C-alpha cells in the first residue's frame, strides 16, 4: 500500500444518505460492501457509470475466460503496485482457476518459466500496455490464439484495471478487513 491512511475515506454506513444507500443496496443487497465501492460512492454519479463499465469487464460478455481475465487483472494490479487490487483479485483468481503457484508467478511476469504460449502473450501484452499503452506487433502476433474480440477485451480489461489501480493507490483505499497485503506490495 502506498499510503498509510486514506486520502478519501470509505463512506461509513452512517455517512450514507438515502440515495447512496439505495444505490449500494441495488448492487450488493445485504452483502458486505468493499471499501473500494464505499470510497467511489462519495461520487454517486461516477460510481453508477463506473459500475456499469466494470460490470461489463467482469461479466460473461467479456470474451476472455475468467482465468485469463484474472491473469491480466492481477498482472496489471501488480505492475501498478496496487496492494488492494492484488489482494481482492487474488481470491477471485483462485475461484476462477488460477493456482497459488501461478498467482505467485504472475509477479515474475511473462518470462517466468512455466507459462503456456497464450498465458505468456497475455502477460506480455499487459506489461506493454501498462508501460507504453501499446501492444507491439510481435506481441499482437503472439496473441494469435485469441479472437479479435478477446484481444479487444484484453486491452479494455487492462485499461479498466489501470484506472482502478490509479484510484485505489491515489485515494488510499484501505484493505477490507478480510484481505491481507502481499508483502511484495508493502514496499
Phi, psi and omega in degrees: 000135183277333181242142179281329179228150181294142169279326176232107186285145174299144177297136170276165178303320183289340179275346183281123174281177183302319180297315181291319178301317179295316180299316180292315181297323179298329182268319190248346183060232180264001181290155176300146180256121182294153181301327179301318181284326176296326178287311181297333180293351174292343175236079191305320181292319177294319179305314182299315180290320179300316182295326178295309181293313178300325177298321176299312184301323182267007185262175176292346179284340171285120186281352171292144174297159179303319180297312180296320178301314181290327174302313181292315180298315180297318179294317178299313179300320179293316180300325180271005178057043181262096182300320179295313182301314181299311184297316182293317185274348172299313181290325176294317179301318177298319178292337184260010173109355174284148177265163176304318181295318178295319180298318177296321181290334177306323181300326182281342174089192188292338182272357178294140179294148173108350179280145170290167178299320180293317178299315180300317180296318177298316180293319178296316178299319179297317178298318180294318180294322182278353177248332186222002181055036184200139173260125181291162178300320181298315180289322177302319178295323179293341177274018184297342177282359181246149178287167176303316180296320178296322178294320176298315180295328175301308181298317181293325178292314178298318178299315179299314185278346167291312178300314180300314180298320178298317179293312181302313182292313185286325178280340182073039181298121181285152176301145171292157186302331184268006180255152178239132179288130176292131182302330179290344178253009178270354185280000000 
